[in-house]
Amino acid sequence: MLSGILMSLGPFTVSMLMGTFTLRAVAWGILFPCSINLLLAPHRGQAGTISALSGATQMGLSALLIGPLVAYWIHEPADLGVACIIGALIIITVALLLVCYARSPRQLASQA
């Protein structure tokens, strides 16, 4: 999210662009191993299949979402920053919903 804010509000220079994309790369470098670990945890025997399906799903959804964004909305660096902020907010919202769902009494009752 910090990368999107800097991209939206900061000046468009090469150093700013490199800094914001470095922040995004670090964030994805932290997020990706954690998400793959959580994805593969219940399916240790089928790790290859699950990894391939998750990669294909990620690439397909990215193509479906990024294509129209670039074609119809992102024309300036600030637009890309706003798209990054919206994407970060969506990821945070989904993560919070999953945590709340995992801690719900219904889920705990079914485990007993």
C-alpha positions as CSV (number, residue, x, y, z in Angstrom):
1,M,0.0,0.0,0.0
2,L,2.9,2.3,0.7
3,S,4.1,1.8,-2.8
4,G,0.8,2.9,-4.2
5,I,0.6,6.0,-2.0
6,L,4.1,7.0,-3.0
7,M,3.4,6.4,-6.7
8,S,0.2,8.4,-6.5
9,L,1.5,11.4,-4.6
10,G,5.2,11.5,-5.4
11,P,6.9,13.0,-8.4
12,F,7.3,10.7,-11.4
13,T,11.1,10.2,-11.5
14,V,13.2,7.1,-12.3
15,S,14.4,6.8,-8.7
16,M,10.8,7.1,-7.4
17,L,9.6,4.4,-9.8
18,M,12.5,2.1,-8.9
19,G,11.8,2.7,-5.2
20,T,8.1,1.9,-5.4
21,F,8.6,-1.2,-7.5
22,T,11.3,-2.4,-5.1
23,L,8.8,-1.9,-2.2
24,R,6.2,-4.0,-4.2
25,A,8.8,-6.7,-4.9
26,V,9.8,-6.9,-1.2
27,A,6.1,-7.1,-0.2
28,W,5.4,-9.9,-2.7
29,G,8.6,-11.7,-1.6
30,I,7.2,-11.8,1.9
31,L,3.6,-12.6,0.9
32,F,4.1,-15.3,-1.7
33,P,6.0,-18.0,0.4
34,C,3.5,-17.5,3.3
35,S,0.5,-17.9,1.0
36,I,1.9,-21.0,-0.8
37,N,2.7,-22.6,2.6
38,L,-0.9,-22.0,3.7
39,L,-2.2,-23.3,0.4
40,L,-0.2,-26.5,0.4
41,A,-0.5,-27.3,4.2
42,P,-3.7,-29.4,3.9
43,H,-2.6,-31.1,0.6
44,R,0.9,-32.3,1.2
45,G,0.5,-35.3,-1.0
46,Q,-0.6,-33.3,-4.0
47,A,1.8,-30.4,-3.7
48,G,2.7,-30.3,-7.4
49,T,-0.9,-30.4,-8.6
50,I,-2.0,-27.7,-6.1
51,S,1.0,-25.5,-7.0
52,A,0.3,-25.8,-10.8
53,L,-3.4,-25.0,-10.3
54,S,-2.7,-22.0,-8.1
55,G,-0.1,-20.7,-10.6
56,A,-2.5,-21.1,-13.5
57,T,-5.3,-19.5,-11.5
58,Q,-3.1,-16.6,-10.5
59,M,-2.0,-16.0,-14.1
60,G,-5.5,-16.3,-15.6
61,L,-7.0,-13.9,-13.1
62,S,-4.2,-11.4,-13.5
63,A,-4.6,-11.4,-17.2
64,L,-8.4,-10.9,-16.9
65,L,-8.1,-8.1,-14.4
66,I,-4.9,-6.3,-15.6
67,G,-5.8,-6.2,-19.3
68,P,-9.0,-4.0,-19.0
69,L,-7.3,-1.9,-16.3
70,V,-4.5,-0.9,-18.6
71,A,-6.7,-0.5,-21.6
72,Y,-9.4,1.7,-20.0
73,W,-8.1,3.2,-16.8
74,I,-4.3,3.3,-16.2
75,H,-2.9,6.1,-18.3
76,E,-0.7,8.0,-15.7
77,P,1.6,6.9,-12.9
78,A,-0.9,8.2,-10.4
79,D,-3.6,5.9,-11.8
80,L,-1.2,2.9,-11.3
81,G,-0.7,4.1,-7.7
82,V,-4.5,4.2,-7.1
83,A,-4.8,0.7,-8.6
84,C,-2.1,-0.5,-6.2
85,I,-3.8,1.0,-3.2
86,I,-7.2,-0.5,-4.2
87,G,-5.5,-3.9,-4.7
88,A,-3.8,-3.7,-1.3
89,L,-7.1,-2.8,0.4
90,I,-8.8,-5.8,-1.3
91,I,-6.0,-8.1,-0.1
92,I,-6.2,-6.8,3.4
93,T,-10.0,-7.1,3.5
94,V,-9.9,-10.7,2.2
95,A,-7.2,-11.6,4.8
96,L,-9.2,-10.1,7.6
97,L,-12.4,-11.9,6.5
98,L,-10.5,-15.2,6.4
99,V,-9.1,-14.6,9.9
100,C,-12.6,-13.8,11.2
101,Y,-14.1,-16.8,9.5
102,A,-11.4,-19.1,10.9
103,R,-12.2,-17.9,14.4
104,S,-15.9,-18.1,14.1
105,P,-17.8,-20.2,16.7
106,R,-19.4,-22.3,13.9
107,Q,-15.9,-23.3,12.6
108,L,-14.8,-24.1,16.2
109,A,-17.9,-26.2,16.9
110,S,-17.4,-28.3,13.8
111,Q,-13.8,-29.1,14.8
112,A,-14.9,-30.5,18.2
